[in-house]
Amino acid sequence: MANLTESTAHSHPRDTYVAMIQRKRLYGGIMLAVFVLMLISGFMLADERNAGGFWAGLPQLLDFPADVVADASTKLHLMPAHLVKFFPALLETINIAAASTLIGALFAIILSLLSTRGLALWPRAIPLFRRVMDIMRAVPEIVIALVLIFILGGGPVPAMIAIAFHTAGALGKLFSEVNENADLKPVEGLHSVGATWFQRMWFGVVPQVSPNYFSYALLRFEINIRASAILGFVGAGGIGYELRNAMSWGKGKFDEAAAIFILLFLTIVIFDQLSGYVRQRLIHQEAH
């Protein structure tokens, strides 16, 4: 009788655990089914509202790349001149990305310090600053750029402001997570000798987290190069604007579009390799 009771006691936790796993799988299956149904319904709705229809246009998916390659292959002798011609526009795009990354990172540092527990100047305002960063991340750069272009007119300034605004929210979230791992002893020591909040942050926190700040900022710089090129399509200047003009002319100008694609590809690859190398060096230095 005692053995039976002991066996029942041991089997009860196992049965509970099995039931819990089955319940989790059931909930997971239901969520997956709901997600698939939403995906299918969203695709069908988008396909109905699309001008041409997805399935009708699918066979023509490679027509544009084929036209670009065909047009560029007959004008290879003009390719060096095109690369030189559009290089200033590429520099403008890089400058937009660099300026917006720098401005956004500076605001992100301030927002992250104000939204980190144990470091915030106004602890009660931490939820407010976190919601501000959520809003800054939630609004796409292209929406901000379109509004600013309507107000300020076309050019690189709206693109820079739009990207910097989004960058501040995105990096602020990452920086705040880095701040939470900082050692508070230097901050407490500076506070004990009467240092201001800015002095405590600048001398007690920033030296600890600056390698991670720099690493995340480099990663964001790569993203901002692509974003600044995309914003050129809506009139924000840079090489994206030149690409839109080349593509709008259609055949006959696809060789210029191909040159712009080559410049963009080489730029992204170079900066990706460079930032990856710098991040690895920073990680190696932290390890030692």
C-alpha positions as CSV (number, residue, x, y, z in Angstrom):
1,M,0.0,0.0,0.0
2,A,2.9,2.3,0.9
3,N,4.6,1.5,-2.4
4,L,1.5,2.3,-4.4
5,T,1.1,5.7,-2.6
6,E,4.7,6.5,-3.3
7,S,4.4,5.6,-7.0
8,T,1.3,7.8,-7.2
9,A,3.1,10.7,-5.6
10,H,6.0,10.4,-8.1
11,S,3.8,10.0,-11.1
12,H,1.7,13.1,-10.2
13,P,4.4,15.7,-10.9
14,R,5.3,13.9,-14.2
15,D,1.7,13.9,-15.3
16,T,1.4,17.6,-14.4
17,Y,4.6,18.3,-16.4
18,V,3.3,16.4,-19.4
19,A,0.0,18.1,-19.3
20,M,1.7,21.5,-19.1
21,I,3.9,20.7,-22.1
22,Q,0.9,19.5,-24.1
23,R,-1.0,22.7,-23.2
24,K,1.9,24.9,-24.3
25,R,2.1,23.0,-27.6
26,L,-1.6,23.5,-28.1
27,Y,-1.3,27.2,-27.4
28,G,1.7,27.4,-29.7
29,G,-0.2,25.6,-32.5
30,I,-3.2,27.9,-32.1
31,M,-0.9,31.0,-32.3
32,L,0.9,29.6,-35.3
33,A,-2.4,28.8,-37.1
34,V,-3.7,32.3,-36.4
35,F,-0.5,33.8,-37.7
36,V,-0.6,31.8,-40.9
37,L,-4.3,32.7,-41.4
38,M,-3.4,36.4,-40.9
39,L,-0.5,36.1,-43.3
40,I,-2.7,34.5,-46.0
41,S,-5.5,36.9,-45.6
42,G,-3.1,39.9,-45.7
43,F,-1.5,38.6,-48.8
44,M,-4.8,38.0,-50.5
45,L,-6.0,41.5,-49.6
46,A,-2.7,43.1,-50.9
47,D,-2.9,41.0,-54.1
48,E,-6.5,42.2,-54.7
49,R,-5.5,45.8,-54.3
50,N,-2.4,45.5,-56.3
51,A,-2.6,47.0,-59.8
52,G,-1.2,44.0,-61.6
53,G,-1.6,41.1,-59.2
54,F,1.2,39.1,-57.7
55,W,0.7,35.8,-59.6
56,A,0.2,37.6,-62.9
57,G,3.4,39.6,-62.4
58,L,5.5,36.7,-61.0
59,P,6.8,35.5,-64.4
60,Q,8.0,39.1,-65.1
61,L,10.0,39.2,-61.9
62,L,13.4,39.1,-63.6
63,D,12.5,41.3,-66.6
64,F,13.9,44.5,-65.0
65,P,17.3,43.0,-63.9
66,A,17.6,41.4,-67.4
67,D,16.9,44.8,-69.1
68,V,19.5,46.5,-66.8
69,V,22.2,43.8,-67.6
70,A,21.4,43.9,-71.3
71,D,21.5,47.7,-71.5
72,A,24.7,47.9,-69.4
73,S,26.5,45.1,-71.3
74,T,26.3,47.1,-74.6
75,K,27.7,50.2,-72.9
76,L,30.5,48.9,-70.8
77,H,32.9,51.5,-72.2
78,L,30.8,54.2,-70.5
79,M,30.8,52.5,-67.1
80,P,34.0,54.2,-65.7
81,A,32.6,57.6,-66.7
82,H,29.3,56.8,-65.0
83,L,31.1,55.7,-61.8
84,V,32.9,59.0,-61.7
85,K,29.8,61.0,-62.5
86,F,27.7,59.5,-59.6
87,F,30.5,59.3,-57.1
88,P,29.7,62.8,-55.6
89,A,26.1,61.7,-55.1
90,L,27.5,58.6,-53.3
91,L,29.6,60.9,-51.0
92,E,26.5,62.9,-50.3
93,T,24.6,59.7,-49.3
94,I,27.5,58.7,-47.0
95,N,27.6,62.2,-45.5
96,I,23.9,62.0,-44.7
97,A,24.3,58.6,-43.1
98,A,27.4,59.7,-41.1
99,A,25.8,63.0,-39.9
100,S,22.5,61.3,-38.9
101,T,24.3,58.5,-37.1
102,L,26.4,61.0,-35.1
103,I,23.5,63.2,-34.2
104,G,21.2,60.2,-33.4
105,A,23.9,58.6,-31.3
106,L,24.4,61.7,-29.2
107,F,20.7,62.0,-28.5
108,A,20.6,58.2,-27.9
109,I,23.3,58.5,-25.2
110,I,21.3,61.1,-23.3
111,L,18.0,59.3,-23.7
112,S,19.5,56.0,-22.6
113,L,21.1,57.5,-19.5
114,L,17.8,59.1,-18.6
115,S,15.9,55.9,-19.0
116,T,18.2,53.5,-17.1
117,R,17.4,52.5,-13.5
118,G,20.1,53.6,-11.1
119,L,21.5,56.2,-13.5
120,A,18.5,58.4,-14.4
121,L,18.5,62.0,-13.3
122,W,14.7,61.8,-12.8
123,P,13.8,58.2,-11.8
124,R,10.1,58.8,-12.0
125,A,10.5,60.0,-15.6
126,I,12.1,56.7,-16.8
127,P,8.8,55.4,-18.3
128,L,8.3,58.7,-20.2
129,F,11.8,58.6,-21.8
130,R,11.3,54.9,-22.7
131,R,8.0,55.6,-24.4
132,V,9.6,58.5,-26.3
133,M,12.3,56.1,-27.6
134,D,9.5,53.6,-28.6
135,I,7.8,56.3,-30.6
136,M,11.0,57.3,-32.3
137,R,11.7,53.7,-33.3
138,A,8.1,53.1,-34.4
139,V,7.9,55.9,-37.0
140,P,9.6,54.8,-40.2
141,E,12.3,57.1,-41.6
142,I,10.4,57.5,-44.9
143,V,7.3,58.8,-43.2
144,I,9.3,61.4,-41.3
145,A,11.2,62.3,-44.5
146,L,8.0,62.8,-46.5
147,V,6.6,65.1,-43.9
148,L,9.9,67.1,-43.7
149,I,10.2,67.3,-47.5
150,F,6.7,68.8,-47.6
151,I,7.7,71.4,-45.0
152,L,11.4,72.0,-45.9
153,G,11.5,71.0,-49.5
154,G,13.8,68.3,-51.1
155,G,17.4,67.9,-50.3
156,P,19.7,66.1,-47.8
157,V,18.5,67.9,-44.7
158,P,15.1,66.2,-44.4
159,A,16.8,62.8,-44.9
160,M,19.4,63.6,-42.2
161,I,16.8,64.7,-39.7
162,A,14.5,61.7,-40.4
163,I,17.3,59.1,-40.1
164,A,18.8,60.8,-37.0
165,F,15.3,60.8,-35.3
166,H,14.9,57.0,-35.9
167,T,18.5,56.3,-35.0
168,A,18.1,58.0,-31.7
169,G,15.3,55.8,-30.7
170,A,16.9,52.6,-32.0
171,L,20.3,53.2,-30.5
172,G,18.8,54.6,-27.3
173,K,17.2,51.2,-26.6
174,L,20.4,49.4,-27.2
175,F,22.5,51.8,-25.2
176,S,20.1,51.6,-22.2
177,E,20.6,47.8,-22.2
178,V,24.3,48.3,-22.1
179,N,24.0,50.9,-19.3
180,E,22.2,48.3,-17.1
181,N,25.4,46.2,-17.0
182,A,27.7,49.1,-16.0
183,D,29.4,49.0,-12.6
184,L,27.8,51.6,-10.3
185,K,30.7,51.9,-7.9
186,P,32.5,54.7,-9.8
187,V,29.2,56.5,-10.0
188,E,28.7,56.2,-6.2
189,G,32.2,57.4,-5.6
190,L,31.8,60.5,-7.8
191,H,28.5,61.2,-6.1
192,S,30.1,61.0,-2.7
193,V,32.6,63.8,-3.6
194,G,29.8,66.1,-4.9
195,A,30.0,65.5,-8.7
196,T,27.1,66.6,-10.8
197,W,24.9,64.1,-12.7
198,F,26.6,64.9,-15.9
199,Q,30.1,64.4,-14.4
200,R,29.0,61.1,-12.9
201,M,27.7,59.9,-16.3
202,W,30.7,61.2,-18.3
203,F,33.5,60.0,-16.0
204,G,31.8,57.0,-14.3
205,V,29.6,55.4,-16.9
206,V,30.6,56.4,-20.4
207,P,34.2,55.0,-20.1
208,Q,32.8,51.6,-19.3
209,V,30.2,51.4,-22.0
210,S,31.9,53.4,-24.8
211,P,33.2,50.4,-26.7
212,N,29.7,48.9,-26.9
213,Y,28.3,52.3,-27.9
214,F,30.8,52.6,-30.7
215,S,30.1,49.1,-31.9
216,Y,26.4,49.6,-32.0
217,A,26.9,53.0,-33.7
218,L,29.0,51.4,-36.4
219,L,26.3,48.8,-37.0
220,R,23.7,51.5,-37.2
221,F,25.9,53.5,-39.7
222,E,25.7,50.6,-42.1
223,I,21.9,50.6,-41.8
224,N,21.7,54.3,-42.3
225,I,23.7,54.2,-45.6
226,R,21.0,52.0,-47.0
227,A,18.3,54.1,-45.5
228,S,19.7,57.3,-46.9
229,A,19.9,55.7,-50.4
230,I,16.3,54.6,-50.1
231,L,15.1,58.1,-49.0
232,G,16.7,59.5,-52.2
233,F,13.7,57.9,-54.0
234,V,11.3,60.4,-52.3
235,G,13.5,63.4,-53.2
236,A,15.8,63.5,-50.2
237,G,19.0,63.8,-52.3
238,G,22.0,61.5,-52.6
239,I,22.6,58.6,-54.8
240,G,19.0,57.3,-54.4
241,Y,17.7,60.4,-56.2
242,E,20.1,59.8,-59.1
243,L,19.0,56.1,-59.2
244,R,15.3,57.1,-59.3
245,N,16.0,59.4,-62.3
246,A,18.0,56.8,-64.1
247,M,15.3,54.2,-63.6
248,S,12.4,56.6,-64.6
249,W,13.9,57.1,-68.0
250,G,13.7,53.4,-68.7
251,K,15.7,51.7,-71.4
252,G,18.6,53.7,-72.6
253,K,19.5,54.9,-69.1
254,F,19.8,51.5,-67.5
255,D,23.6,51.6,-67.8
256,E,23.6,54.5,-65.4
257,A,21.3,52.6,-63.0
258,A,23.8,49.7,-63.2
259,A,26.7,52.0,-62.3
260,I,24.7,53.3,-59.3
261,F,23.9,49.7,-58.2
262,I,27.7,48.9,-58.4
263,L,28.6,51.9,-56.4
264,L,26.0,51.1,-53.7
265,F,27.1,47.5,-53.6
266,L,30.8,48.3,-53.2
267,T,30.1,50.9,-50.6
268,I,27.9,48.6,-48.4
269,V,30.5,45.8,-48.7
270,I,33.4,48.1,-47.8
271,F,31.7,49.6,-44.8
272,D,30.4,46.3,-43.7
273,Q,33.9,44.8,-43.7
274,L,35.4,47.9,-42.1
275,S,32.9,48.1,-39.3
276,G,33.1,44.3,-38.7
277,Y,36.9,44.6,-38.4
278,V,36.6,47.5,-35.9
279,R,34.0,45.6,-33.8
280,Q,36.1,42.5,-33.7
281,R,39.1,44.7,-32.5
282,L,36.9,46.2,-29.8
283,I,35.7,42.8,-28.6
284,H,39.3,41.5,-28.6
285,Q,40.4,44.5,-26.5
286,E,37.5,44.0,-24.0
287,A,38.5,40.3,-23.7
288,H,42.0,41.3,-22.7
